[in-house]
Amino acid sequence: MNAIDPVFFRRVLGHYPSGITVVSGMHDGNPVGFTCQCFHSVSMQPPLISLCVMLSSKSWPKIRSSGRFCVNVLSRDQHHISDSFARSDTDKWLGVNWSPTHTGNPAIDDVLVWLDCELYDEHAAGDHLMVLGKVCEMGNVETADGRWPLVFFKGKYHQLGG
């Protein structure tokens, strides 16, 4: 069996569209976060979600230490937020407004929806971690009707909706 070329593998997987999220939390009284496009629902009972994090992430260990995090589903006009949170060693929160959830995690203003979670489990998976979160609170659901998510497809952002 031939080895899979990582660049080609990424290009092939790029043919499957995904939503864009920012996973956020608090560390030493400061907000931290990172862009994550590998996010989905897992279970209704209990309410579980999953996301994947690169092992090299500098933000995830800080978020993990609190045992809770918030998944912010970006709306179609928030590509600048996705770009900012995808970078390392910058002030990702510069110009980003947010409000604390009941547990204190940053819920970014004007996202499509957000889900505040407790860390449920974590599994090593190649060069990533598969993280399970138990959803404890959700927000912006009442304003989500008529709004559309930011989508990533074939290496570019796309906007759904009319």
N, C-alpha and C positions, 0 to 999 in steps of 0.2 A: 504494500500500500504506500502511495506517495505521500509525502508530507504536505500539509496544507499551508500555502503561502499566506501569512497573516494579513498582508495588504489586500490580496484578492479576497480573502475571507471577509474582511471588513467591508469591502465594496459590495460583495454579494449580500451580506446582511443589511446593508444600506437600502436595499430594495424593499425592506419591511418598514413602514412608517412607525414612528413612536412619538409619544407626547414628551414634553420636556418639563422636568420638575427641578426645584431647588430644595434640597434636604437641609434643614436648618436646626440649630440647637444653641445652647448657651455653654460657655466655658469660661470660668473665672470672671463671671459677670459680663462677658462680652458675647455678642452674637457671632456665630460661625456658620458656614454653609458651603455647599458645593452643588454644581449642576449634575443632574442624574437623569438619563433618558431610559434607564432600565427599571421600570416601576410597573407593578400591576397588582390586582387583587388576588388573594389566595383562598380565603375562607370567609364564609358568612358567620359561622358559629365555631369558635369565636371570630370576631371581625379581624382578619389578618391581611396585611399587605406585604409585598416583597419588593426589595430593591437590591441592586448590585453596586458594589463599591470597589474601586481599584485598591489592591493591597498597598499601593504607594501613596494613597490619599493622606494628606496631612490634616485634613479637616475631620474625617470620620473618627479617628481615635479621640479627638477632643469632644465630639458629640457623643460618642459611645460612653464616655466616662460618666455622663449624667444618667444613662439608662433610658433616655427618652429623646424624641426628635419629632420634627414637623415636616411633612411633605407638602410643598407648595406647588400646585399644578399651574404652570404659567399660561396666561391667556395669549391670544395670537399677536398682540402688539408688544410683548415683553421679551423679545429676542435680545435686547440690550442687557437685560438682567441675566439671561442665560449666559451670554458672552462674559459678563463680569464675573459670575460665580464659577465659570470654567477655568479661570486663571488662578495661578498660585502666586503667593507673595505680593498681593495687592490688597488694597482696602476694598473688598468686595461689597461692603455695605454703604459705601459713599453714594449718597443720593437715593438710597433705597429706603423707603418708609415701611415700617412694620409695627405691629402691635403684638403684645405677648398673649399667648394662649393661657388657659387656666393654669397650666403647668409651668408657664414662663418662657416657652419656646417662641422664637420669632415667626409670626405668620405675616408674610409679605403682603402689603396693601395691594388691592386690586387684582390678586391672582384669581384664577377661575374658581378653584376650591382649595382648601387645605385640610390636612388630616394630621392630628396630633397623636403621637404613638408612644407606647412603652416598648422598649427593646424586648422582643419575645424570644429570639434565637438568632444564631449566626453560624454559617457554614462556610468553610474554605471551598473555593471552586476555581481551580487554576490560578490566574493572576487577579482574581476578584474574590470578594466575600459576598455571599448571599445573605442578606439581612431580612429577618422577619420582624414586623412590628405589629403590635396589637393596638388597634385604633381605639382611642379613648374619647376623642372629641373631633368634630368636623365643623368647618365654617365656610361662609360665602355661598352655601348651597342655595339660599333663597335669592341670590342675585345672579346665579349661573345661567338661568334661562335666557336664551337669546345671545349668549356669549360663546366664544369658540376658543379651543385650545391652540397653543403653539405646537406645530408638528415639525419633526425632523425627518427628511426623506432624501435619499441619494446625496447625502452630505450637505444639504441646505435646509434652511428654515422654509416652512410653507404655512400658509394661512388657510384654514377651512372656513366655510361659512359664506353667506351671501352679502 
